[in-house]
Amino acid sequence: MIRILSIEFLLMFVVGAISFRLVWAFTGKMLPCWITIILLAVLILLFVPGHIDESLIVEFGGKLPEKYPLSPFALNLLRSAGLLLGAGLAAIVLGKRKAIGLEDTPPYDDFP
């Protein structure tokens, strides 16, 4: 059971980091990045069903997990926390890259 919850958390962690960097690539500003991540977290809390589809686990070769002790709201909170922590890590990395100067230089500046 812990394995399934950790996969859910890690998947949302990666989605949060990628979403943050994608919005940064299009806008170049932090505020739209965080607005997008918070909007995604709210959408997860409101519209994603809070259960894990066991038929997909069996279909792809896994065995049926035991019932998990988390409520659907708690599972969605776990997903949203993974999303926010992934975005937080992306923001830290982005801040370090800006401090070094890697985000300021345009790519391919030697191209004619």
The 8 nearest C-alpha neighbors of each residue, nearest first, counted from 0:
[[1, 2, 3, 64, 67, 65, 4, 66],
 [0, 2, 4, 3, 5, 67, 6, 64],
 [1, 3, 5, 0, 4, 6, 7, 64],
 [4, 2, 6, 0, 5, 1, 7, 64],
 [5, 3, 7, 1, 6, 2, 8, 0],
 [4, 6, 8, 2, 7, 3, 9, 1],
 [5, 7, 3, 9, 4, 8, 10, 2],
 [8, 6, 4, 10, 5, 9, 3, 11],
 [7, 9, 5, 81, 11, 6, 10, 78],
 [10, 8, 12, 6, 11, 7, 5, 13],
 [9, 11, 7, 13, 12, 8, 6, 14],
 [10, 12, 14, 82, 81, 8, 13, 9],
 [13, 11, 85, 81, 9, 82, 15, 10],
 [12, 14, 16, 10, 11, 15, 85, 17],
 [15, 13, 11, 17, 12, 16, 18, 10],
 [16, 14, 82, 85, 86, 18, 12, 13],
 [17, 15, 85, 86, 13, 89, 19, 18],
 [16, 18, 14, 20, 19, 15, 21, 13],
 [19, 17, 21, 15, 20, 16, 14, 22],
 [18, 20, 16, 32, 22, 17, 21, 86],
 [19, 21, 23, 17, 18, 22, 24, 16],
 [22, 20, 24, 18, 23, 19, 17, 25],
 [21, 23, 25, 24, 19, 32, 20, 26],
 [22, 24, 27, 20, 26, 21, 25, 28],
 [25, 23, 21, 22, 27, 26, 20, 19],
 [24, 26, 22, 23, 27, 21, 28, 20],
 [27, 25, 23, 28, 24, 22, 31, 32],
 [26, 28, 23, 24, 25, 29, 22, 31],
 [29, 27, 26, 30, 23, 31, 32, 22],
 [28, 30, 32, 31, 33, 23, 27, 90],
 [29, 31, 33, 32, 28, 34, 35, 23],
 [32, 30, 34, 33, 29, 35, 28, 22],
 [33, 31, 29, 35, 30, 19, 22, 34],
 [32, 34, 36, 30, 35, 31, 37, 29],
 [33, 35, 31, 37, 32, 36, 38, 30],
 [36, 34, 38, 32, 33, 37, 31, 39],
 [37, 35, 33, 39, 38, 34, 40, 32],
 [38, 36, 40, 34, 39, 35, 33, 41],
 [37, 39, 35, 41, 36, 40, 34, 42],
 [38, 40, 42, 36, 37, 41, 35, 43],
 [41, 39, 79, 37, 43, 38, 42, 36],
 [42, 40, 44, 38, 43, 39, 45, 37],
 [41, 43, 39, 45, 40, 44, 46, 38],
 [44, 42, 47, 40, 41, 45, 46, 39],
 [43, 45, 41, 42, 75, 46, 40, 47],
 [46, 44, 42, 43, 41, 47, 48, 75],
 [45, 47, 43, 42, 44, 48, 41, 49],
 [48, 46, 43, 49, 45, 44, 42, 75],
 [49, 47, 50, 46, 71, 75, 51, 45],
 [48, 50, 71, 75, 74, 72, 47, 51],
 [49, 51, 48, 71, 52, 74, 70, 75],
 [50, 52, 53, 49, 48, 3, 55, 56],
 [53, 51, 54, 55, 50, 56, 57, 49],
 [52, 54, 56, 55, 51, 57, 63, 64],
 [53, 55, 57, 56, 52, 58, 63, 59],
 [56, 54, 58, 53, 57, 52, 59, 61],
 [55, 57, 53, 61, 54, 58, 59, 60],
 [56, 58, 61, 54, 60, 55, 59, 62],
 [59, 57, 55, 56, 60, 54, 61, 53],
 [58, 60, 57, 56, 61, 55, 54, 62],
 [61, 59, 57, 58, 56, 62, 55, 63],
 [62, 60, 57, 56, 59, 63, 58, 64],
 [63, 61, 57, 64, 60, 56, 53, 58],
 [62, 64, 57, 53, 61, 65, 56, 54],
 [65, 63, 0, 62, 66, 53, 67, 3],
 [64, 66, 67, 0, 63, 68, 62, 53],
 [67, 65, 64, 68, 0, 69, 63, 51],
 [66, 68, 69, 0, 65, 64, 70, 1],
 [67, 69, 66, 70, 0, 65, 73, 71],
 [70, 68, 67, 73, 74, 71, 72, 66],
 [69, 71, 73, 72, 74, 68, 49, 67],
 [72, 70, 49, 74, 73, 50, 75, 69],
 [71, 73, 75, 70, 74, 76, 49, 44],
 [74, 72, 76, 70, 75, 71, 69, 77],
 [73, 75, 77, 71, 76, 72, 49, 69],
 [74, 76, 78, 72, 77, 73, 44, 49],
 [77, 75, 73, 79, 74, 78, 80, 72],
 [76, 78, 74, 80, 75, 79, 73, 81],
 [77, 79, 75, 81, 76, 80, 8, 11],
 [80, 78, 40, 82, 76, 81, 77, 75],
 [81, 79, 77, 83, 82, 78, 76, 84],
 [82, 80, 12, 11, 8, 84, 78, 79],
 [81, 83, 15, 12, 11, 79, 85, 80],
 [84, 82, 86, 80, 85, 81, 87, 79],
 [85, 83, 87, 81, 86, 82, 80, 88],
 [86, 84, 12, 16, 15, 88, 82, 87],
 [85, 87, 16, 15, 89, 83, 84, 88],
 [88, 86, 84, 90, 85, 89, 83, 91],
 [87, 89, 91, 85, 90, 86, 84, 92],
 [88, 90, 86, 92, 16, 87, 91, 93],
 [91, 89, 93, 87, 88, 92, 94, 86],
 [92, 90, 88, 94, 93, 89, 87, 95],
 [93, 91, 89, 95, 94, 90, 96, 88],
 [92, 94, 90, 96, 91, 95, 89, 97],
 [95, 93, 91, 97, 92, 96, 90, 98],
 [94, 96, 98, 92, 97, 93, 91, 99],
 [95, 97, 93, 99, 101, 98, 94, 102],
 [96, 98, 100, 94, 102, 99, 95, 101],
 [99, 97, 95, 96, 100, 94, 101, 102],
 [98, 100, 96, 97, 101, 95, 102, 94],
 [101, 99, 97, 98, 103, 102, 96, 104],
 [100, 102, 96, 103, 99, 97, 104, 98],
 [103, 101, 97, 100, 104, 96, 105, 93],
 [104, 102, 100, 101, 105, 97, 96, 99],
 [105, 103, 102, 101, 106, 100, 108, 107],
 [106, 104, 108, 103, 107, 102, 101, 109],
 [107, 105, 108, 104, 109, 110, 102, 103],
 [106, 108, 109, 110, 105, 111, 104, 103],
 [107, 109, 110, 106, 105, 104, 111, 103],
 [110, 108, 107, 111, 106, 105, 104, 103],
 [109, 111, 107, 108, 106, 105, 104, 103],
 [110, 109, 108, 107, 106, 105, 104, 103]]
